[in-house]
Protein backbone atom coordinates (compact mmCIF):
# COMPACT_ATOMS: atom_id res chain seq x y z
CA UNK A 1 0.00 0.00 0.00
CA UNK A 2 2.92 2.36 0.62
CA UNK A 3 3.65 2.28 -3.12
CA UNK A 4 0.23 3.53 -4.17
CA UNK A 5 -0.20 5.97 -1.32
CA UNK A 6 3.28 7.46 -1.75
CA UNK A 7 2.97 7.80 -5.52
CA UNK A 8 -0.24 9.76 -5.13
CA UNK A 9 0.99 11.89 -2.26
CA UNK A 10 4.44 12.63 -3.65
CA UNK A 11 3.39 13.05 -7.27
CA UNK A 12 1.80 16.36 -6.33
CA UNK A 13 5.27 17.73 -5.52
CA UNK A 14 7.20 15.66 -8.09
CA UNK A 15 8.85 13.80 -5.25
CA UNK A 16 8.79 10.11 -6.12
CA UNK A 17 11.03 8.95 -3.28
CA UNK A 18 9.52 5.80 -1.83
CA UNK A 19 10.22 4.82 1.75
CA UNK A 20 9.33 1.62 3.56
CA UNK A 21 10.05 1.07 7.24
CA UNK A 22 12.19 4.20 7.24
CA UNK A 23 14.45 2.95 4.42
CA UNK A 24 14.58 4.20 0.87
CA UNK A 25 13.16 1.83 -1.71
CA UNK A 26 15.95 0.32 -3.87
CA UNK A 27 14.09 1.05 -7.12
CA UNK A 28 13.59 4.78 -6.60
CA UNK A 29 15.68 5.70 -9.66
CA UNK A 30 13.73 3.34 -11.90
CA UNK A 31 10.46 4.67 -10.56
CA UNK A 32 11.63 8.25 -11.22
CA UNK A 33 12.30 7.34 -14.85
CA UNK A 34 8.90 5.70 -15.08
CA UNK A 35 6.98 8.54 -13.47
CA UNK A 36 8.45 11.59 -15.21
CA UNK A 37 6.79 11.07 -18.62
CA UNK A 38 3.35 10.60 -17.06
CA UNK A 39 3.55 13.08 -14.21
CA UNK A 40 0.99 15.48 -15.68
CA UNK A 41 -1.45 12.66 -16.36
CA UNK A 42 -1.03 11.28 -12.86
CA UNK A 43 -1.73 14.62 -11.20
CA UNK A 44 -4.75 15.12 -13.44
CA UNK A 45 -5.92 11.67 -12.42
CA UNK A 46 -5.50 12.60 -8.77
CA UNK A 47 -7.73 15.60 -9.34
CA UNK A 48 -10.59 13.38 -10.47
CA UNK A 49 -10.21 10.24 -8.40
CA UNK A 50 -9.12 9.49 -4.85
CA UNK A 51 -6.66 6.60 -5.07
CA UNK A 52 -7.10 3.72 -2.71
CA UNK A 53 -3.95 3.53 -0.63
CA UNK A 54 -6.09 4.32 2.40
CA UNK A 55 -8.46 1.50 1.51
CA UNK A 56 -5.69 -1.07 1.26
CA UNK A 57 -4.14 0.14 4.49
CA UNK A 58 -7.42 -0.32 6.34
CA UNK A 59 -7.69 -3.90 5.08
CA UNK A 60 -4.13 -4.77 6.04
CA UNK A 61 -4.46 -3.20 9.47
CA UNK A 62 -7.86 -4.75 10.18
CA UNK A 63 -9.46 -1.34 10.44
CA UNK A 64 -13.03 -0.16 10.10
CA UNK A 65 -14.66 -2.15 7.25
CA UNK A 66 -16.87 0.81 6.38
CA UNK A 67 -13.79 2.63 5.16
CA UNK A 68 -13.59 0.20 2.26
CA UNK A 69 -16.25 2.20 0.46
CA UNK A 70 -15.16 5.82 0.25
CA UNK A 71 -16.75 8.92 -1.20
CA UNK A 72 -14.62 10.93 -3.57
CA UNK A 73 -13.71 14.55 -3.31
CA UNK A 74 -15.63 16.76 -5.66
CA UNK A 75 -13.34 17.95 -8.52
CA UNK A 76 -14.25 21.49 -7.47
CA UNK A 77 -12.07 20.92 -4.41
CA UNK A 78 -9.00 20.85 -6.65
CA UNK A 79 -7.37 23.85 -8.32
CA UNK A 80 -4.97 22.98 -11.14
CA UNK A 81 -2.91 25.62 -12.93
CA UNK A 82 -1.27 24.69 -16.25
CA UNK A 83 0.81 26.62 -18.78
CA UNK A 84 0.42 26.84 -22.56
CA UNK A 85 2.15 23.48 -22.94
CA UNK A 86 -0.30 21.73 -20.60
CA UNK A 87 2.42 21.36 -17.97
CA UNK A 88 1.01 21.51 -14.47
CA UNK A 89 2.40 24.49 -12.58
CA UNK A 90 0.52 24.06 -9.33
CA UNK A 91 -2.16 21.91 -7.72
CA UNK A 92 -4.10 22.80 -4.58
CA UNK A 93 -6.73 20.96 -2.59
CA UNK A 94 -9.34 22.91 -0.66
CA UNK A 95 -10.69 21.02 2.33
CA UNK A 96 -14.37 21.81 2.67
CA UNK A 97 -16.10 21.59 6.00
CA UNK A 98 -18.87 19.45 4.53
CA UNK A 99 -16.36 17.00 3.06
CA UNK A 100 -13.91 16.31 5.86
CA UNK A 101 -13.81 16.56 9.65
CA UNK A 102 -11.93 19.52 11.07
CA UNK A 103 -8.22 18.91 11.55
CA UNK A 104 -7.91 16.00 9.14
CA UNK A 105 -6.08 15.75 5.83
CA UNK A 106 -7.28 13.93 2.73
CA UNK A 107 -9.82 11.88 4.62
CA UNK A 108 -13.05 10.74 3.03
CA UNK A 109 -16.39 10.03 4.61
CA UNK A 110 -17.36 6.34 4.65
CA UNK A 111 -20.61 5.39 3.00
CA UNK A 112 -22.83 4.18 5.81
CA UNK A 113 -26.10 3.76 3.93
CA UNK A 114 -26.97 2.58 0.44
CA UNK A 115 -30.53 3.91 0.56
CA UNK A 116 -31.71 5.62 -2.60
CA UNK A 117 -28.55 4.74 -4.49
CA UNK A 118 -30.41 4.99 -7.78
CA UNK A 119 -31.00 8.68 -7.20
CA UNK A 120 -27.32 9.30 -6.51
CA UNK A 121 -26.34 7.39 -9.62
CA UNK A 122 -28.86 9.14 -11.83
CA UNK A 123 -28.00 12.65 -10.74
CA UNK A 124 -24.30 12.19 -11.41
CA UNK A 125 -23.23 15.05 -9.16
CA UNK A 126 -19.68 13.78 -8.85
CA UNK A 127 -17.15 13.35 -11.60
CA UNK A 128 -16.22 9.67 -11.52
CA UNK A 129 -13.90 7.40 -13.42
CA UNK A 130 -12.14 10.07 -15.41
CA UNK A 131 -8.65 9.10 -14.29
CA UNK A 132 -6.41 7.29 -16.75
CA UNK A 133 -4.80 4.50 -14.80
CA UNK A 134 -1.20 4.12 -15.94
CA UNK A 135 0.14 2.60 -12.75
CA UNK A 136 -1.61 -0.43 -11.28
CA UNK A 137 -4.37 -2.27 -13.15
CA UNK A 138 -5.97 -3.17 -9.85
CA UNK A 139 -6.53 0.55 -9.21
CA UNK A 140 -9.33 0.41 -11.77
CA UNK A 141 -10.66 -2.76 -10.20
CA UNK A 142 -10.84 -1.16 -6.78
CA UNK A 143 -12.68 1.82 -8.24
CA UNK A 144 -14.98 -0.79 -9.74
CA UNK A 145 -15.67 -2.24 -6.30
CA UNK A 146 -16.59 1.22 -5.06
CA UNK A 147 -18.88 1.67 -8.03
CA UNK A 148 -20.34 -1.74 -7.41
CA UNK A 149 -21.17 -0.65 -3.88
CA UNK A 150 -22.81 2.61 -4.88
CA UNK A 151 -24.53 1.48 -8.08
CA UNK A 152 -24.83 -2.15 -7.14
CA UNK A 153 -27.95 -3.30 -8.84
CA UNK A 154 -26.87 -1.94 -12.21
CA UNK A 155 -23.70 -4.02 -12.10
CA UNK A 156 -25.51 -7.06 -10.74
CA UNK A 157 -28.18 -6.73 -13.43
CA UNK A 158 -25.45 -7.09 -16.04
CA UNK A 159 -23.35 -9.87 -14.55
CA UNK A 160 -25.84 -12.48 -13.49
CA UNK A 161 -28.52 -11.74 -10.94
CA UNK A 162 -31.34 -13.37 -12.89
CA UNK A 163 -34.75 -11.70 -13.27
CA UNK A 164 -35.10 -8.20 -11.82
CA UNK A 165 -38.10 -6.04 -11.02
CA UNK A 166 -37.49 -2.30 -10.71
CA UNK A 167 -40.19 -0.66 -8.59
CA UNK A 168 -40.77 3.00 -9.45
CA UNK A 169 -43.16 5.37 -7.66
CA UNK A 170 -46.11 6.55 -9.71
CA UNK A 171 -44.84 10.09 -9.38
CA UNK A 172 -41.62 9.10 -11.10
CA UNK A 173 -43.51 6.91 -13.57
CA UNK A 174 -45.19 10.11 -14.78
CA UNK A 175 -41.85 11.90 -15.08
CA UNK A 176 -40.89 11.45 -18.75
CA UNK A 177 -37.26 12.48 -18.23
CA UNK A 178 -36.87 10.14 -15.27
CA UNK A 179 -38.30 7.16 -17.14
CA UNK A 180 -36.27 7.91 -20.25
CA UNK A 181 -33.06 7.91 -18.23
CA UNK A 182 -34.08 4.75 -16.39
CA UNK A 183 -34.73 2.93 -19.66
CA UNK A 184 -31.47 4.24 -21.08
CA UNK A 185 -29.59 2.89 -18.06
CA UNK A 186 -31.21 -0.52 -18.44
CA UNK A 187 -30.26 -0.58 -22.12
CA UNK A 188 -26.70 0.40 -21.23
CA UNK A 189 -26.56 -2.64 -18.98
CA UNK A 190 -27.94 -4.88 -21.77
CA UNK A 191 -30.68 -5.96 -19.37
CA UNK A 192 -33.87 -5.27 -21.34
CA UNK A 193 -34.79 -8.96 -21.58
CA UNK A 194 -34.43 -9.69 -17.87
CA UNK A 195 -35.88 -6.55 -16.32
CA UNK A 196 -39.46 -5.53 -15.48
CA UNK A 197 -40.55 -2.02 -14.43
CA UNK A 198 -43.55 -1.83 -12.10
CA UNK A 199 -45.17 1.23 -10.55
CA UNK A 200 -46.26 1.47 -6.93
CA UNK A 201 -48.02 4.07 -4.84
CA UNK A 202 -47.31 3.72 -1.14
CA UNK A 203 -46.32 7.28 -0.38
CA UNK A 204 -42.60 7.04 -1.10
CA UNK A 205 -40.50 8.11 -4.07
CA UNK A 206 -37.52 5.81 -3.74
CA UNK A 207 -36.73 3.52 -6.66
CA UNK A 208 -35.74 0.01 -5.63
CA UNK A 209 -34.87 -3.31 -7.22
CA UNK A 210 -36.03 -6.81 -6.32
CA UNK A 211 -33.97 -9.78 -7.48
CA UNK A 212 -36.25 -12.75 -8.14
CA UNK A 213 -33.48 -15.26 -8.85
CA UNK A 214 -29.88 -15.45 -7.76
CA UNK A 215 -26.82 -17.06 -9.23
CA UNK A 216 -23.05 -16.74 -8.92
CA UNK A 217 -21.62 -13.47 -10.18
CA UNK A 218 -18.98 -13.89 -12.87
CA UNK A 219 -16.05 -11.72 -11.80
CA UNK A 220 -14.61 -11.92 -15.30
CA UNK A 221 -17.81 -10.57 -16.83
CA UNK A 222 -18.02 -7.92 -14.15
CA UNK A 223 -14.50 -6.74 -14.96
CA UNK A 224 -15.11 -6.68 -18.72
CA UNK A 225 -18.34 -4.78 -18.26
CA UNK A 226 -16.74 -2.37 -15.82
CA UNK A 227 -14.07 -1.40 -18.35
CA UNK A 228 -16.74 -0.84 -20.99
CA UNK A 229 -18.86 1.17 -18.59
CA UNK A 230 -15.99 3.42 -17.51
CA UNK A 231 -14.86 3.92 -21.09
CA UNK A 232 -18.34 5.03 -22.17
CA UNK A 233 -18.77 7.38 -19.24
CA UNK A 234 -15.27 8.89 -19.25
CA UNK A 235 -14.31 8.71 -22.96
CA UNK A 236 -11.06 7.06 -21.88
CA UNK A 237 -10.19 4.36 -24.47
CA UNK A 238 -10.92 0.91 -23.11
CA UNK A 239 -7.42 -0.24 -24.10
CA UNK A 240 -5.90 2.27 -21.68
CA UNK A 241 -8.14 1.07 -18.87
CA UNK A 242 -6.97 -2.46 -19.62
CA UNK A 243 -3.34 -1.42 -19.29
CA UNK A 244 -2.27 -0.45 -22.83
CA UNK A 245 -0.55 2.95 -22.78
CA UNK A 246 -1.05 5.59 -25.50
CA UNK A 247 2.52 5.07 -26.69
CA UNK A 248 1.70 1.47 -27.53
CA UNK A 249 -1.25 2.62 -29.63
CA UNK A 250 0.73 4.91 -31.94
CA UNK A 251 1.47 2.08 -34.36
CA UNK A 252 4.94 3.14 -35.48
CA UNK A 253 6.66 0.20 -33.85
CA UNK A 254 6.26 -2.23 -31.02
CA UNK A 255 7.76 -1.04 -27.77
CA UNK A 256 10.45 -3.54 -26.87
CA UNK A 257 9.14 -3.40 -23.30
CA UNK A 258 5.54 -4.04 -24.35
CA UNK A 259 5.07 -7.05 -22.08
CA UNK A 260 7.89 -7.10 -19.54
CA UNK A 261 8.93 -3.59 -18.50
CA UNK A 262 9.53 -2.11 -15.08
CA UNK A 263 5.93 -1.03 -14.74
CA UNK A 264 4.69 -4.56 -15.23
CA UNK A 265 7.19 -5.81 -12.64
CA UNK A 266 5.91 -3.30 -10.10
CA UNK A 267 2.32 -4.24 -10.89
CA UNK A 268 3.10 -7.91 -10.45
CA UNK A 269 4.73 -7.30 -7.08
CA UNK A 270 1.70 -5.49 -5.71
CA UNK A 271 -1.12 -7.51 -7.26
CA UNK A 272 -1.52 -9.29 -3.92
CA UNK A 273 -2.89 -6.05 -2.46
CA UNK A 274 -5.79 -6.14 -4.86
CA UNK A 275 -6.36 -9.79 -3.96
CA UNK A 276 -6.83 -8.67 -0.37
CA UNK A 277 -9.62 -6.36 -1.46
CA UNK A 278 -11.41 -9.04 -3.44
CA UNK A 279 -11.04 -11.54 -0.61
CA UNK A 280 -12.57 -9.10 1.82
CA UNK A 281 -15.59 -8.45 -0.38
CA UNK A 282 -15.98 -12.15 -1.13
CA UNK A 283 -15.85 -13.00 2.57
CA UNK A 284 -18.44 -10.34 3.36
CA UNK A 285 -20.94 -12.47 1.40
CA UNK A 286 -23.67 -9.83 1.43
CA UNK A 287 -23.78 -6.11 0.80
CA UNK A 288 -26.76 -4.38 2.37
CA UNK A 289 -28.47 -2.21 -0.20
CA UNK A 290 -31.31 -0.38 1.44
CA UNK A 291 -34.30 -2.73 1.46
CA UNK A 292 -32.69 -5.69 -0.28
CA UNK A 293 -29.47 -7.68 -0.33
CA UNK A 294 -27.39 -9.16 -3.10
CA UNK A 295 -25.81 -12.51 -2.32
CA UNK A 296 -22.13 -12.83 -3.15
CA UNK A 297 -20.84 -16.18 -4.32
CA UNK A 298 -17.58 -14.96 -5.72
CA UNK A 299 -14.66 -16.68 -4.00
CA UNK A 300 -14.70 -19.84 -6.13
CA UNK A 301 -15.37 -17.82 -9.28
CA UNK A 302 -12.53 -15.42 -8.55
CA UNK A 303 -10.05 -18.21 -7.84
CA UNK A 304 -11.01 -20.19 -10.93
CA UNK A 305 -11.00 -17.20 -13.27
CA UNK A 306 -7.76 -15.88 -11.81
CA UNK A 307 -5.86 -19.13 -12.33
CA UNK A 308 -7.19 -19.57 -15.84
CA UNK A 309 -6.48 -15.96 -16.74
CA UNK A 310 -2.87 -16.33 -15.59
CA UNK A 311 -2.41 -19.46 -17.70
CA UNK A 312 -4.02 -17.83 -20.73
CA UNK A 313 -1.91 -14.71 -20.29
CA UNK A 314 1.33 -16.69 -20.24
CA UNK A 315 0.32 -18.63 -23.34
CA UNK A 316 -0.68 -15.47 -25.21
CA UNK A 317 2.54 -13.70 -24.24
CA UNK A 318 4.64 -16.65 -25.36
CA UNK A 319 2.83 -16.88 -28.70
CA UNK A 320 3.20 -13.15 -29.25
CA UNK A 321 6.92 -13.21 -28.53
CA UNK A 322 7.47 -16.17 -30.83
CA UNK A 323 5.53 -14.39 -33.55
CA UNK A 324 7.85 -11.40 -33.15
CA UNK A 325 10.89 -13.57 -33.74
CA UNK A 326 12.11 -14.03 -30.19
CA UNK A 327 14.01 -17.27 -29.60
CA UNK A 328 11.82 -19.88 -27.92
CA UNK A 329 14.16 -20.51 -24.98
CA UNK A 330 14.53 -16.79 -24.39
CA UNK A 331 10.79 -16.23 -24.67
CA UNK A 332 10.06 -18.82 -21.99
CA UNK A 333 12.39 -16.99 -19.59
CA UNK A 334 11.07 -13.49 -20.21
CA UNK A 335 8.95 -13.59 -17.10
CA UNK A 336 12.17 -12.69 -15.30
CA UNK A 337 14.26 -11.02 -18.04
CA UNK A 338 13.65 -7.69 -19.83
CA UNK A 339 13.31 -7.57 -23.59
CA UNK A 340 15.98 -5.75 -25.58
CA UNK A 341 16.12 -4.61 -29.18
CA UNK A 342 18.64 -7.34 -29.90
CA UNK A 343 15.99 -9.92 -29.11
CA UNK A 344 13.68 -8.71 -31.86
CA UNK A 345 13.94 -9.22 -35.60
CA UNK A 346 12.87 -5.91 -37.14
CA UNK A 347 11.80 -7.50 -40.43
CA UNK A 348 9.63 -10.00 -38.61
CA UNK A 349 8.07 -7.16 -36.65
CA UNK A 350 7.05 -5.45 -39.87
CA UNK A 351 5.59 -8.67 -41.18
CA UNK A 352 3.63 -9.19 -38.00
CA UNK A 353 1.78 -5.88 -37.96
CA UNK A 354 -1.51 -7.71 -37.78
CA UNK A 355 -0.32 -9.56 -34.71
CA UNK A 356 0.55 -6.26 -33.06
CA UNK A 357 -2.85 -4.80 -33.86
CA UNK A 358 -4.52 -7.85 -32.36
CA UNK A 359 -2.49 -7.50 -29.16
CA UNK A 360 -3.59 -3.93 -28.48
CA UNK A 361 -7.28 -4.24 -29.36
N, C-alpha and C positions, 0 to 999 in steps of 0.2 A: 504494500500500500504506500510505502514511503516514496516509491518511484512515481506513481501517479500524482500523489499529493504535492510532491516537491516540484515536479514538472509544471503543474498548474500554478503553484504559488510563485516559483522563481521565474517562470516565463514572463511574468509581468514586468520584471526588472532586468530581463535578459541574463539572469544568473542561473545557470543550469548546473550548479555544483550540487551533487547529490551526496547526502551524508546518511550513514546508517550506524547506529550505536556509537555516535560520536566520531566515526572514522569516514574519511572520504572514500567514495565509491571508486573502485579501480578503473572503471570505464568512463570516467567523466569526460576525457578528451574525445572519445568516440561519440559520446552523447552530444557534446558541443557541436561536433561536425554534423551530426544528424539534425540537430534542432535549428541551427542557423538558417537554413533555406526555408524553413516552414514557420519561422517565428511569428510573422504577421498573421498567418492563418491560425496558429494556435491561440494567439491573443484574441483574435476575432471570435474563435470558437468559445473561449472562456467568457466572452461577453454575452453569449447566447445560452450557454448551458453550464450548469454547475457540475463539475466533474465529481466522481464518486469515491475519491480517496477517503472521505469521512465515512461513507457507507461501508467500505471494506474494513476500515479500522474498527467500526462498531461490531462487525461480525467477528473479527479476530479476537477482540477484547471481551466478547460476550456481553456487549452493552445492550442498551434499550432496543428491542426489536422494532419499535415504531420508527426508529431513525433510519430503517432500511428504505422507507418511502418518503422522499424529501420533496418539498416544494422548491421550485426554482426561484431565483431572483428575477424580477421583471427586467427586461433589457433597458428600461428607462433608468435603472439604477446605475448603469455604466455610462461613462463619458469617454469616448475614444476620439483622439485628435490625430489626423493623418495629414501628410504633406501631399504635394502634387504627384508623387510617385507611389502613392498608397502605402507609404512606410509609416508605421505607427509611431507617433512622437510621444504620446502620453496616454495613459489609461487610468481612470479614477473610478472608484466604487463609492456610491453614496449609500450609507446605511440608513434605511428609513425606519422610523419607529414602529410602523405597522408590519414590518418584515422581520425584524430581529429584536431580541430582548436587549435592553440597555446594557452596555458594557461588554458585549460579545462581538466577535469578529468572524465574518463569513459563516455564520450559523444559518441554518434553515429550519423552518418550523416543520415538525413531523405531521404527516396526514393522520388524523385520529378518527376520521369518519369518512365513509365512502357514500354517504347519502347524496342523492341528486347528482351523481357523477355525470349523468347524461347532459345536464345543464352546463356543467363546467366544460365538458368536451365541446358542446355545440357553440358556446359563446367564443371560445378560442381567445381568451383575454391575454394569455401568455404566449410568447414566442418560443416554440418548442422545436427541437430536432433540427436546428439550422446549423449546427456545428459540423464541420467536416473532420471526421476522425482519422487522423494520420497516424496516431500512436498505437493504441491497443485496440484490437478488434472487439475485445470484450467490453470496451467502453460503450459501444453502441448497444451491446446486449444488455448491459445494466440499465441504460436509458430505456430499453425496451421493457424491462421488468417494471420500471417506474410507470411507464405508459400502460402496461398491462394492469397495474394496480388502479390507476385513475380512470382508465377507459375499458375496464375489464371485459364487459360483455361484448364489446365490438371485436376484441381479439378472440375471445372464446367462440363467438359466432363463426368466425372464419376457420378456426383450427380444430373444430370437432366437438361441439357441445350438443349436437343433435338438433331436435326441433325447438324453436324458440317462439315465445309469444311476447311481443312488446305491448305493454299496457300504456295507453296515452289518455290523459284526461280529455273530456269532451271539449273543454275550453281550448286545449291545444289542437284537438282534432279539427276545430274550426279555424285554426290559424294556418292559412295557406303557406306562408313562408316556413313555419315550423315543420309542417308535414313534408314540404318539398325537400328540406334539408335532411329530415329523418330518412326519407326514401333514398336520397342521394347517398347518405352514409351506408345504408343497407346494401345498395348497389356497389359501393366502393369495397365492401367486405365480401362481395360475391355471395350474398346470403339470401337472395330473393326467393329461392326455392325451398328454404327451410325456415322462413320467418313469417309469422302472422302478426298483424297489427289490430288490436282490439281497443275500443274506447271504453271508458268507465267514468262514472259520475258519483264519487263518494266524498266530494268536498275537498279533494286535494289535487295539486297540479303536477306532482312529481311523476316523471316517466320511469317505469321500471320494467325489468325483463324477468320472465319465468322460463327456466330451462326444463323442458318436459322429459328429455332423455339425457343421459350422461355417458360419456365414453372417455378413454384416455386422450389427453391432449398430445398431439405430435409436436415435440419441440422443434424438429426440423422444419415443419410447415410453419410454425409460429415465427421462426427466425426468418425464413424466406419472405413471409408476408410482411414482417416488420420492416425489412429492408425496402420492400416495395412501397409500403405505407409512408415511411420517412422520406423516400425519394420523391413521391408525389407531393407531399406536403411542403417539402423544403426546397425542391428543385435541385437538390444535390444528386449527381449521377449515382445510380445504384452501384456501379462498379467501384466508386470511391468508398461508399459505405461498406462494401465487401472487402476492402483492403487494397484496391488497385489505385495507385497514386496517379495524378494527372500526367506526370512525366512518362509513365508507362503507356499512356493513351495517345501520345503524340504520333506514334507510328513510324518515326524515322529509323529507329533501330530497337533492338531488344536490350534493355538494361542488363548488363552482365550480372547484376545483383538482384535480378527479378524475383528469384525464389529464396535465396539464402543470404540476405544482407544482415547488417547489424540490427536493423529494426526488427526483422523477423526473429532474430535470436533473443532480443529483449522481450518481445511478445511471448515467445515460447516459455521463457523463464517465469513469467508472471501470469500465465494462463491459469495456474492453480488458484489464483485469487478469485477469478471469475467462477471457478468451480465451487468455491465456498458459497458464493451468492446463490447459485442454482441449488446447491444442496440445502441451503437454509429454506428457500422457498418450497422445495420439494418436501422437506420434512414438516413444513407448516401444515401441509395437506389441504387446508381450507383458507380462503381469503374472505372475510366478511364484507359483503357488498350491500349495505343498507338492509333491505328486507329479504335478501336471498344469499345463498352461498354457492360458490363454484367449487366442485370437488377437484382436487389435484391428484393425478395419478401419473406423475412425471418421472419419478426416479428411474424406473426400469427403462422408460423410453429414452431418457437422457443418456443413460449408460450405454444402451444399445446403439443409439444413433452416434454418440461420440466415438465409440470404438470403430464403427464402420466408416465414419467420416475420416478418421485418422488413416485407416487402411487405404481408403479410396484416394486420399490426398497424396499419400506416398506413391501409389501406383501412377497417378496422373503426373506427379512431378518427375518420376523416373522416365515415363514415356515422353514427356515434353523435352527433357534433357537429351535423351537419345535422339529425338527428332532434330534437335539442334546440332547434332554432331559430337556431343560429349561422349568420351570413351565410357563404355559400360561400367568398368570397375570404378572409374572416378565418379560416375553418376551415382552409384550405390553408396558412396561415402560422403556425398555432398551434404548430408544432414549435419555433418560436423565441420566441413571444409568450405571456405568461400569460393565462389566462382571467379575466374579471372578471364581476361580476354584471350589468353593463350589456350584456354579450354574450348573455345568456340571457333568453329569453321565459318568464316564470314560468308562464303559462297552458299553453304548449306542454310545459313540464316535467311539469306535472300530467297532461296527456294522454298523456305518454310513459312512464308508470310501468312499463309492461311492458318497454319498452326498457331502463330502468334495471335492472330485475330481471334481465334477460338479461345485462347487462354484468357483474354482480357474481356470477353463478353460476359 
